[in-house]
Amino acid sequence: MPFDLGLGSVLWMSAVILVAGFVRGYSGFGYSAIVIAASSVVMSPLHFVAVVVILEFVMSLQAWKGAGPSVDWKRVLCLLAGAAVGLPAGLWALTAISENAARAVISGYVLAMCVLLLLGLRMRAEVRGVPANVGAGLISGLANAPGMGGLPVAAFFAAQPMQANVFRATLIAYFPLLDIYSAPLYWWHGLVTWDTLWASLYALPLTLVGNWLGGRHFFGTDPQEFRRFAILLLAALALLGLGRALI
């Protein structure tokens, strides 16, 4: 089994990946955060970082059709400029600490982002300035060290009165470019192995099936209400990981 996982851990991760794909298909976010937070319960959370980045890249390519004309490329470039600095710093810090410390840092970050998303902070106008968007990219890069660079950007955009199509298209354009930049840095820090590739191949069909089911909105729940449920689920997984780190 990849990463020397036992049968129980494989079943746990299989269920998590399917649910995470469903959540992403239904609400548009949360895949990487759910998988990484859940993986910290049964293994080092750093093992699945490159796996979720590969799978997010595939899902972003699937979502690209028709998004091009709505992309705010100025924002994308600003975000990438910040991430170019933040990601190497984040990887250096995260790979220099113990497994339990990494688990605690990742779980604490996820909990903080859940609180921020649940608060639903709102700005009166869009933040289009270069410094603010580069700053958001810097935070995103730091957060992408454990493969979760999407949460701070999604929270930053959600707080602004952005048009929905621009919001979605800009994220779709940013994430694959961030992933392409991240891949060689993950390899350099030893986060890409043969186990990464085998786990990605195993997880891909579960991810795509979950994403397809979520996209069909089989539940009669409003997407906004489901997003709240997804955030609470993510917070619960982060608490499990934090408990594992402290015990």
Summary of the structure (lengths in Angstrom):
residues: 247
radius of gyration: 16.8
end to end distance: 26.3
largest distance: 50.5
contacts: 856
relative contact order: 0.22
helix: 78%
strand: 0%
